[in-house]
Amino acid sequence: MGHYPSPSSREEGRRMHIGTSNDSLNLLYSGRISALKNKMASHATAGGVYQTYQMRQMARTYSEWALRLKDAGRYPEAARVYEQALQEYEHVDSTLLTDKLSADRFALCMNQCELFLRRGMYESALGLLANNPPTTEESRCIWLHHEAEAYTYLGRYDEALSLYEQLDGTTCYSPSTIDANRGYLLEEMGRYEEALEYLRRASAETTDEMQRHIILSNEALLLSHTGRSDEALSTIDRCLTWLLSTYGNHHPDYIIALRKRAEIMQSMGHPGSADAFREFFEKEKELLVGQYGGLDPQARLDLWYTHKPLMSECFSLELDHDDFLYDVALFRRGMTFLRHDETPHSLIGINAGSVRETLPKDGAAIEFVVYERDSTSHYGAVVATPTGSTRFLHLFAATDLHDYAIGNGTLLDTVVSRQYADKNGLYCDSVLARKIWEPIVDLLPSGTREVWFAPDGIIHQLAIEYMPYAPLRKMQLHRVVSTADIRHSREERQEDCDVLIVGGIDYITLPSVVDSLQANHAAADYLITLDKRFQRGFHFPTLSHSRSEVDSLSVLFSHPEVLYEANETYVKERLPQVCQAIFSTHGYSFQVAMPRVPKAHRDSLMSDNTLYAAGLALSGARKAFLSPQHEDGLLSARELIDLPLDGMNLVVLSACQTAQGYSSDEGPAGVLRGLKKAGAGTVLATLWPVYDPASELFMLTFFRCLRQEGMAEREAFMQAQENVRRHEETLRDGTVIHPYNEPAYWAPFILVEGNTLNIER
């Protein structure tokens, strides 16, 4: 059967996979498994040798099935296959559990563990290892290495180091591999001299020239950390010379070495470091353009998840009066929201100059960026105006913003809080508003009246456009996913476009229509791996106002299609056929923490699972995943990116937390990102749980202004927000109150304006 992979001390090149587009793979292998089970049942008295042989065949079939799913990037399905395979052993007669069957079971466990590690599920990997101890010397080596890798990614370095020490003298891995891995771990711990000793030993031990030069490139970084800059530069130049002569200047490992050379030069304060990063950036773009063709959506997510933090290192230059960093920001945004049927070729012509040409005389564009400098995360802003070069601003260290005190907690606490009092404190804090906006506004030319901004990091989950800073009142602020999306000709409104309205959903009763024999449960499977309690179901209470909101909105449209029973399969089929969609349902978003990647593993491909952790709840979502013939009722952000939504000009998410998701260096990996990546235009979303009466008032006002009064989307949005804020109610004693004038009621709504840039698709 397929054996678990061996560790490598080299940084992996970018691995790619091409996925299948239908259920043929699952049907093929489930059929083979059923045939094997039928054969075993019909020969129940055939004896232990026969039954053992069939069990081994079944293990090989499961392993091959899971491996093909992994290669296709269908990781949740692969995890489920491993679970099914391991369950088979629970029903085996104990007298049949020979050494061979035990070895097969252990191999399946280690393959599943490798999948957990690739997906960043390190606690799950440790749990699996704890329940499946090794029984042979070879299996002990694999077990120890997997455990050491999990501890390394979790930052439990001392425990990982102890495990690598136990691997000394074993024969399943070469000494150079063990020494190199130990050196990388010591580097992560800041023990540079010891790390250097192990890397030099590993370099001398290996007979693999590629591995030797990968080790040397890391040795060069260590030398720069210890102040031996000239030796570091000489060492990395040797690596580059060999890689260039052996593989050419387009090979991934050559480009990795280019980046390391730029890092070393920057640490030296070398005047050529900016040019070195420029060379790296251009080669990275070429690599992405060349590799994206033929990749399925998950492969693209994984590849970009690997590249994006590496490209973000360019921001550590903090160059002022230079367009380079703005070009990096624009390319990075474009890659993040590139549709699955597009290639990076479409992004090549988008740069600072093209944005400046589209800006009005009184306009400006701001790209917020998050980047690493001196092993610390920082926030910056790249500001473009119609004339002159762009300006870069270092704003603050990430901890200065995240740990900013609000009430009894921090800004991070307040962002995820469900308490309205916390939201009011956040959006009434003028000191925080100045901290974010004052350095930027001071850079803008006097008379700036219109500003487009693309958030980053936690700013994606802050409505900074509503913060109490006086100069903002003189400006129109446009939130966009990229400032490349600026265009000034207004889109023609589509009076008679088809509209899909989803709401008033029953989350308990399964849809009346059966989906398929191989329904998609990927979202539920992933959430269950995050928290085993979800195996009993998901808690989505009935939304009492949803039905009335949907009914009230439907009368404003000429051709609405209202779904009270929102079968997930039908919704996914229908969305690409309409130009507007409204969801009045539960949104969910789990903050999936992506651990800090050890430096030596930055270029190894990892899986991006964040889009599985956010989505919209549809019919039967509490229990649908228990039915093999129904989809799980969770329309995840990951599923959204597979839909062609470029004809969708407006999506309204009247649901809780639909703009949230894990915030990486490019934004939240939530429903908003899923819709935008699928090609949707303007999205109206929420940052925290909304108060139902205020939400209904907002939505009715927004669509009346949009449909009946002919307002543009932004004008209708601003009017709806103002109506909520100024809404009056009269008490029995005649007192007039404004029950929704606090930010908690009107500030959760954000408008992310449409993709308006014309690029060749």
Disulfide bonds with the S-S distance in Angstrom:
Cys141-Cys172 2.31
Cys497-Cys579 2.16
